[in-house]
Amino acid sequence: MSTLPAPGAPSPAAGPTVVVRTVPLEAADPLLAYLPSDRPHDELLSWVRRGEGLVGWGSALTFEATGADRFGEAEAWWCDIVRRAVVRDEVERPGTGLVCFGSFPFASDSAESARLVVPSTIVGRRDGQGWLTTFSLDPQLTLLERPSVASDPEPPRDVAFADGQVSPAAYAHAVAEAVQRIGAGEVDKVVLARDLVATASAPIDPRWLLRRLADRYENTWVFSVAGLVGATPELLVRRDKGLITSRVLAGTIRRTGDDAKDLALAASLARSSKDLEEHEYAVRSVAEALAPHCSSMNVPEAPFVLHLPNVMHLATDVAAVSVDDASSLTLAASLHPSAAVGGTPTARAVELIGELEHMDRGRYAGPVGWMDGHGDGAWGIALRSGALDARDPSQITLYAGCGIVAGSDPESEVAESDAKLIPMRDALASD
């Protein structure tokens, strides 16, 4: 497993030895049902889609990093943990044995830290095969106890919404300014985000949010890492025994709820020059970033329309064959930020985000996912998400963003951002 370059970075200090054991688990209950009710919100971990994936809890090992070298420092730490780990894996498939969950801030100058977490327990399922993994710093393997289904979470109560750092009016102004900058030739596309703060009368149970999101958005990856909770439709990259895949989304239209009208809207989205242009930028940025690590790549000529309950997206699934030992985190770092969440040209677009957005995105729109000791793993883009306040878990900040191009209309982009906030707003409802 390769490490990312971190020029001038010192070698990490010798880390602890973690003892890992994975055994088969016959369990028919939903994965999210195993998340316990007695853990802090930042110790509940999830990467689940259509009933399969990983959930975890506890905190055997953690790592944090900030700045431009956050990916390289995180991978160097992980490689050291892998070298020292004692692993007994009776299942041996991606996601078993030594595994960490991770979440990274969008920007290098964010006040937020990148997080890697090795939980104390993981329950996983893939292709119908279930497993249980435990992690311990105790050199003695302990007797494994079958995990039990937890009590149902309570819904949030008395939820009130308020503008965050970027109000709808401020967002419309930023979009208008971005369109002017695009017209002046500074960039071809820039992705701008806004936030919304939700406050309940008691601490918000992330298990409630995760279950609601999984029930309503089965085409998404439902995630939770260190208090960041959401359901992303966009797979930044997956590495699975030499096969690399990425799902690119760019170009969005809001659904009406009328099937006939939505079919017509889907057809118009597939023909929209503005949305096709935005999508092409995003696909090209992913293909170019993956190319150095791949011997062959399949990029479909035209996107398909991905139907979600609230919106429809233009989507392209890119597939490639790995030519080196770059880990899934290395690949995620090479892809971030893609044009889908940054813009084109990316470097200048990210600078423009800093000028126009007037907020710290934190880990919103950054990579989120998991990786195992072989470098296999899956990393999504943290979209359709919210960050629980570390000091006040009754408060959560929701985020949504839109790709701005030459033809963008400020009021339409506000409406699109409203549509992208719906999954998290609905997840906070108690009905």
C-alpha positions as CSV (number, residue, x, y, z in Angstrom):
1,M,0.0,0.0,0.0
2,S,1.5,3.3,-1.1
3,T,1.7,6.5,0.9
4,L,1.0,9.9,-0.3
5,P,3.9,12.3,-0.7
6,A,4.4,14.7,2.1
7,P,7.4,16.7,1.2
8,G,9.5,17.5,4.3
9,A,7.1,15.8,6.7
10,P,8.8,13.9,9.5
11,S,8.2,10.2,9.9
12,P,5.3,9.5,12.3
13,A,6.2,8.5,15.8
14,A,5.9,4.8,16.4
15,G,2.2,4.0,17.0
16,P,0.4,1.4,19.1
17,T,-0.2,-2.2,18.1
18,V,-3.9,-2.9,17.5
19,V,-5.2,-6.5,17.7
20,V,-7.9,-7.1,15.1
21,R,-10.3,-10.1,14.8
22,T,-12.9,-10.7,12.1
23,V,-15.4,-13.6,12.3
24,P,-18.5,-14.4,10.1
25,L,-21.8,-13.2,11.5
26,E,-25.2,-14.5,10.7
27,A,-27.4,-11.4,11.2
28,A,-30.6,-10.5,9.3
29,D,-31.2,-7.2,11.1
30,P,-30.5,-3.9,9.3
31,L,-26.9,-2.8,9.9
32,L,-28.0,0.6,11.3
33,A,-30.0,-1.2,13.9
34,Y,-26.8,-2.3,15.6
35,L,-25.5,1.2,16.3
36,P,-25.8,1.5,20.1
37,S,-27.8,4.1,22.0
38,D,-25.2,4.7,24.7
39,R,-22.3,6.1,22.7
40,P,-21.5,9.8,22.0
41,H,-22.7,11.0,18.6
42,D,-19.1,11.3,17.3
43,E,-18.4,7.6,18.0
44,L,-21.1,6.3,15.7
45,L,-19.8,5.4,12.3
46,S,-21.6,4.4,9.1
47,W,-21.1,3.6,5.4
48,V,-24.2,1.9,4.2
49,R,-26.1,1.6,0.9
50,R,-29.1,-0.6,0.2
51,G,-28.6,-2.5,3.5
52,E,-24.9,-3.4,2.9
53,G,-21.7,-1.8,4.0
54,L,-20.2,-1.1,7.5
55,V,-21.3,0.4,10.8
56,G,-19.0,0.9,13.7
57,W,-18.8,2.4,17.2
58,G,-16.3,3.2,19.8
59,S,-12.8,4.6,19.4
60,A,-9.8,2.3,19.5
61,L,-7.5,4.7,17.7
62,T,-8.0,8.2,16.2
63,F,-5.9,10.6,14.1
64,E,-6.4,14.3,13.2
65,A,-4.5,16.5,10.8
66,T,-4.9,20.0,9.3
67,G,-3.5,21.9,6.4
68,A,-2.4,21.0,2.9
69,D,-0.7,17.8,3.9
70,R,-3.7,16.4,5.7
71,F,-4.1,13.5,3.3
72,G,-0.4,12.5,3.3
73,E,-0.2,12.7,7.1
74,A,-3.3,10.6,7.5
75,E,-2.0,7.9,5.1
76,A,1.4,7.9,6.8
77,W,-0.3,7.3,10.1
78,W,-2.5,4.6,8.7
79,C,0.5,2.8,7.0
80,D,2.2,2.7,10.4
81,I,-0.9,1.3,12.1
82,V,-1.1,-1.4,9.3
83,R,2.5,-2.4,9.8
84,R,2.1,-2.9,13.5
85,A,-1.4,-4.5,13.5
86,V,-2.0,-8.1,14.5
87,V,-4.9,-9.3,12.3
88,R,-6.9,-12.5,12.5
89,D,-9.4,-12.3,9.6
90,E,-11.7,-15.3,9.0
91,V,-13.7,-13.6,6.2
92,E,-11.0,-11.9,4.1
93,R,-12.9,-9.6,1.8
94,P,-12.7,-5.8,1.3
95,G,-13.9,-4.2,4.6
96,T,-12.8,-7.0,6.9
97,G,-9.8,-7.1,9.1
98,L,-8.2,-3.7,9.9
99,V,-10.4,-0.8,8.9
100,C,-10.6,2.9,9.5
101,F,-13.3,5.4,8.8
102,G,-12.3,8.9,7.6
103,S,-13.6,12.4,6.9
104,F,-11.6,15.3,5.5
105,P,-12.2,19.0,5.3
106,F,-12.8,20.5,1.9
107,A,-10.2,23.2,2.1
108,S,-6.6,23.1,3.3
109,D,-7.1,26.3,5.4
110,S,-10.3,25.0,7.1
111,A,-10.5,25.2,10.9
112,E,-11.8,21.7,10.9
113,S,-9.4,18.7,11.2
114,A,-9.2,15.6,9.0
115,R,-10.3,12.6,11.0
116,L,-9.4,8.9,10.8
117,V,-11.1,6.6,13.3
118,V,-10.5,2.9,14.1
119,P,-13.6,1.9,16.1
120,S,-13.8,-0.7,18.8
121,T,-16.4,-2.7,16.9
122,I,-17.6,-3.0,13.3
123,V,-20.5,-5.0,11.8
124,G,-20.4,-5.4,8.1
125,R,-22.3,-7.0,5.3
126,R,-21.5,-7.6,1.6
127,D,-23.3,-9.7,-0.9
128,G,-25.3,-11.3,1.9
129,Q,-22.2,-12.2,3.9
130,G,-22.1,-10.7,7.4
131,W,-19.1,-10.2,9.7
132,L,-18.1,-8.9,13.1
133,T,-14.7,-7.2,13.6
134,T,-13.3,-6.1,17.0
135,F,-10.3,-3.9,17.6
136,S,-8.3,-3.8,20.8
137,L,-5.0,-2.4,22.1
138,D,-4.9,-5.4,24.5
139,P,-2.5,-8.0,23.1
140,Q,-4.8,-10.8,24.2
141,L,-7.7,-11.7,21.9
142,T,-10.9,-11.5,23.9
143,L,-14.0,-13.6,23.5
144,L,-16.3,-12.1,20.9
145,E,-19.8,-11.2,21.9
146,R,-22.6,-11.3,19.3
147,P,-23.7,-7.6,18.9
148,S,-27.3,-6.9,19.8
149,V,-29.9,-4.7,18.1
150,A,-30.1,-1.4,19.9
151,S,-33.3,0.4,21.1
152,D,-34.9,2.6,18.5
153,P,-33.7,6.2,18.4
154,E,-36.0,9.1,19.5
155,P,-36.8,11.7,16.9
156,P,-35.5,15.3,17.3
157,R,-38.0,17.5,19.1
158,D,-39.0,21.2,18.4
159,V,-36.6,21.6,15.5
160,A,-36.2,25.2,14.4
161,F,-34.2,26.4,11.4
162,A,-32.2,29.6,11.0
163,D,-29.9,31.1,8.4
164,G,-26.3,30.1,8.8
165,Q,-23.3,32.1,7.7
166,V,-24.7,32.4,4.2
167,S,-28.4,33.5,3.9
168,P,-30.4,32.8,0.7
169,A,-30.1,36.5,-0.2
170,A,-26.3,36.4,0.3
171,Y,-26.1,33.2,-1.7
172,A,-28.0,34.8,-4.6
173,H,-25.6,37.7,-4.5
174,A,-22.6,35.3,-4.5
175,V,-24.0,33.5,-7.5
176,A,-24.5,36.7,-9.4
177,E,-20.9,37.7,-8.7
178,A,-19.7,34.3,-9.8
179,V,-21.6,34.6,-13.1
180,Q,-19.9,37.9,-13.7
181,R,-16.4,36.4,-13.0
182,I,-17.2,33.5,-15.3
183,G,-18.2,36.0,-18.0
184,A,-14.9,37.8,-17.5
185,G,-13.1,34.6,-18.2
186,E,-11.7,33.9,-14.8
187,V,-13.2,30.4,-14.5
188,D,-15.6,28.1,-16.5
189,K,-17.4,26.8,-13.4
190,V,-17.4,27.4,-9.7
191,V,-19.3,25.5,-7.0
192,L,-20.8,27.7,-4.3
193,A,-22.4,26.4,-1.1
194,R,-24.7,27.8,1.7
195,D,-25.6,26.6,5.1
196,L,-28.6,26.3,7.3
197,V,-28.6,25.8,11.1
198,A,-31.1,23.5,12.8
199,T,-31.6,23.5,16.6
200,A,-33.6,20.9,18.6
201,S,-34.7,21.0,22.2
202,A,-32.5,18.1,23.1
203,P,-29.4,16.3,21.7
204,I,-30.0,15.0,18.2
205,D,-29.6,11.2,17.9
206,P,-27.6,10.6,14.6
207,R,-29.1,7.1,14.5
208,W,-32.5,8.7,13.7
209,L,-31.0,10.7,10.9
210,L,-29.2,7.7,9.4
211,R,-32.3,5.5,9.5
212,R,-34.4,8.2,7.9
213,L,-31.9,8.8,5.2
214,A,-31.4,5.1,4.4
215,D,-35.1,4.5,4.2
216,R,-35.8,7.4,1.8
217,Y,-32.6,7.6,-0.3
218,E,-31.6,4.0,-1.2
219,N,-29.4,5.1,-4.1
220,T,-27.1,7.0,-1.7
221,W,-24.3,6.0,0.7
222,V,-25.5,6.9,4.2
223,F,-22.5,8.0,6.3
224,S,-21.5,9.1,9.7
225,V,-17.9,10.0,10.8
226,A,-17.0,12.1,13.8
227,G,-20.4,13.9,13.9
228,L,-20.7,14.5,10.1
229,V,-23.9,12.7,9.0
230,G,-25.4,12.5,5.6
231,A,-26.5,10.6,2.5
232,T,-24.2,11.2,-0.5
233,P,-25.2,10.2,-4.1
234,E,-21.7,10.8,-5.3
235,L,-19.0,8.1,-5.0
236,L,-15.6,9.9,-5.3
237,V,-13.7,6.6,-5.7
238,R,-13.9,2.9,-4.8
239,R,-10.8,0.6,-4.9
240,D,-11.8,-3.1,-4.9
241,K,-9.0,-5.6,-5.6
242,G,-7.6,-3.7,-8.6
243,L,-10.9,-2.3,-9.9
244,I,-11.3,1.5,-9.5
245,T,-14.8,3.1,-9.9
246,S,-16.1,6.6,-9.5
247,R,-19.6,8.1,-9.9
248,V,-19.7,11.7,-11.1
249,L,-22.7,13.9,-10.6
250,A,-23.1,17.4,-12.0
251,G,-26.2,19.0,-13.5
252,T,-29.3,19.0,-11.4
253,I,-33.1,19.5,-11.7
254,R,-35.7,19.5,-9.0
255,R,-38.4,16.9,-9.1
256,T,-42.1,17.9,-9.0
257,G,-43.6,14.7,-7.7
258,D,-45.6,14.2,-10.9
259,D,-44.2,11.2,-12.7
260,A,-45.1,12.4,-16.2
261,K,-43.7,15.9,-15.6
262,D,-40.6,14.4,-14.0
263,L,-39.9,12.2,-17.1
264,A,-40.2,15.3,-19.2
265,L,-37.8,17.2,-16.9
266,A,-35.4,14.3,-17.0
267,A,-35.4,14.5,-20.8
268,S,-34.8,18.2,-20.7
269,L,-31.9,17.8,-18.3
270,A,-30.3,15.2,-20.6
271,R,-30.5,17.8,-23.4
272,S,-29.6,20.9,-21.4
273,S,-26.4,22.5,-22.8
274,K,-25.7,24.3,-19.5
275,D,-26.0,21.1,-17.5
276,L,-24.2,18.9,-20.0
277,E,-21.3,21.4,-20.0
278,E,-21.1,21.4,-16.2
279,H,-21.2,17.6,-16.2
280,E,-18.5,17.3,-18.9
281,Y,-16.1,19.5,-16.7
282,A,-16.7,17.2,-13.8
283,V,-16.1,13.9,-15.7
284,R,-13.0,15.3,-17.4
285,S,-11.5,16.3,-14.0
286,V,-12.0,12.8,-12.6
287,A,-10.7,11.0,-15.6
288,E,-7.5,13.1,-15.7
289,A,-6.8,12.6,-12.0
290,L,-7.3,8.8,-12.2
291,A,-5.3,8.3,-15.4
292,P,-1.8,8.1,-13.8
293,H,-2.9,5.2,-11.6
294,C,-4.8,3.2,-14.3
295,S,-3.9,1.0,-17.2
296,S,-7.3,1.3,-18.9
297,M,-10.4,3.4,-18.3
298,N,-14.0,3.3,-19.5
299,V,-15.7,6.7,-19.6
300,P,-19.2,6.5,-21.1
301,E,-19.8,9.0,-24.0
302,A,-23.0,10.3,-22.5
303,P,-24.4,10.6,-18.9
304,F,-27.5,8.9,-17.6
305,V,-30.1,10.6,-15.4
306,L,-30.0,9.5,-11.7
307,H,-33.4,9.7,-10.1
308,L,-33.5,10.6,-6.4
309,P,-36.6,11.4,-4.4
310,N,-36.0,15.1,-4.4
311,V,-33.8,15.8,-7.5
312,M,-32.5,14.3,-10.6
313,H,-28.8,14.5,-11.6
314,L,-26.8,13.8,-14.7
315,A,-24.5,11.0,-13.7
316,T,-21.5,9.1,-15.2
317,D,-19.9,5.9,-13.8
318,V,-16.2,5.8,-14.6
319,A,-14.4,2.4,-14.3
320,A,-10.7,1.7,-14.5
321,V,-8.1,-0.9,-13.8
322,S,-5.4,-0.1,-11.3
323,V,-1.8,-0.1,-12.5
324,D,-0.1,0.6,-9.2
325,D,-0.6,0.1,-5.5
326,A,-2.1,3.5,-4.8
327,S,-4.6,3.1,-1.9
328,S,-8.2,4.3,-2.0
329,L,-7.1,7.3,0.1
330,T,-4.3,8.1,-2.3
331,L,-6.9,8.0,-5.1
332,A,-9.4,10.1,-3.2
333,A,-6.7,12.7,-2.5
334,S,-5.7,12.9,-6.2
335,L,-9.4,13.4,-7.1
336,H,-10.2,16.1,-4.5
337,P,-11.5,18.6,-5.2
338,S,-13.1,17.5,-8.4
339,A,-14.9,19.9,-10.7
340,A,-18.1,18.6,-9.2
341,V,-17.4,20.3,-5.9
342,G,-14.8,22.9,-6.8
343,G,-15.1,24.0,-10.4
344,T,-13.0,24.5,-13.5
345,P,-10.1,25.3,-13.7
346,T,-10.1,23.8,-10.2
347,A,-7.3,25.7,-8.6
348,R,-8.7,29.1,-9.6
349,A,-12.2,28.0,-8.8
350,V,-11.3,27.0,-5.3
351,E,-9.7,30.4,-4.8
352,L,-12.9,32.0,-6.0
353,I,-14.9,29.9,-3.5
354,G,-12.7,31.5,-0.8
355,E,-13.5,35.0,-2.1
356,L,-17.2,34.6,-2.6
357,E,-18.6,32.0,-0.2
358,H,-17.9,33.7,3.1
359,M,-18.0,30.5,5.2
360,D,-15.8,27.6,6.3
361,R,-17.3,24.5,4.7
362,G,-15.6,22.3,7.2
363,R,-15.8,18.7,6.1
364,Y,-18.8,19.4,3.8
365,A,-17.9,18.4,0.2
366,G,-14.7,16.7,1.4
367,P,-14.0,13.0,1.1
368,V,-15.7,10.7,3.6
369,G,-15.6,6.9,3.7
370,W,-13.5,4.0,4.8
371,M,-10.3,2.1,4.0
372,D,-8.9,-1.3,5.0
373,G,-5.4,-2.6,5.6
374,H,-4.9,-3.6,2.0
375,G,-5.8,-0.1,0.7
376,D,-9.2,-1.1,-0.6
377,G,-12.1,1.1,0.4
378,A,-14.7,3.6,-0.7
379,W,-14.7,7.4,-0.4
380,G,-17.7,9.5,-1.2
381,I,-18.1,13.3,-1.3
382,A,-19.8,14.5,1.8
383,L,-22.9,16.0,0.2
384,R,-26.5,16.1,1.5
385,S,-25.0,16.3,5.0
386,G,-24.9,18.1,8.3
387,A,-22.3,18.6,11.0
388,L,-23.4,18.1,14.6
389,D,-22.0,20.7,16.9
390,A,-19.3,19.2,19.0
391,R,-20.2,21.4,22.0
392,D,-23.9,21.4,21.5
393,P,-25.3,18.2,20.0
394,S,-28.8,19.7,19.9
395,Q,-27.5,21.8,16.9
396,I,-26.6,20.7,13.4
397,T,-25.4,22.8,10.5
398,L,-26.7,21.6,7.1
399,Y,-25.0,22.3,3.8
400,A,-25.9,22.4,0.1
401,G,-24.0,23.6,-3.0
402,C,-24.6,24.2,-6.7
403,G,-22.4,24.4,-9.7
404,I,-22.4,27.8,-11.2
405,V,-21.7,28.3,-15.0
406,A,-22.2,31.1,-17.5
407,G,-25.9,30.4,-17.8
408,S,-26.7,30.2,-14.1
409,D,-29.6,32.3,-12.7
410,P,-29.2,33.3,-9.0
411,E,-32.8,32.7,-8.0
412,S,-32.8,29.3,-9.7
413,E,-29.6,28.3,-7.9
414,V,-31.2,29.3,-4.5
415,A,-34.1,27.0,-5.4
416,E,-31.7,24.2,-6.4
417,S,-29.8,24.6,-3.1
418,D,-33.2,24.5,-1.2
419,A,-33.9,21.2,-3.0
420,K,-30.6,19.8,-2.0
421,L,-31.3,20.7,1.7
422,I,-34.5,18.6,1.7
423,P,-32.9,15.2,2.6
424,M,-31.4,16.5,5.8
425,R,-34.4,18.8,6.6
426,D,-36.7,15.8,6.2
427,A,-34.4,13.6,8.2
428,L,-34.8,15.9,11.2
429,A,-38.6,15.6,11.0
430,S,-40.4,13.5,13.7
431,D,-43.3,12.3,11.6
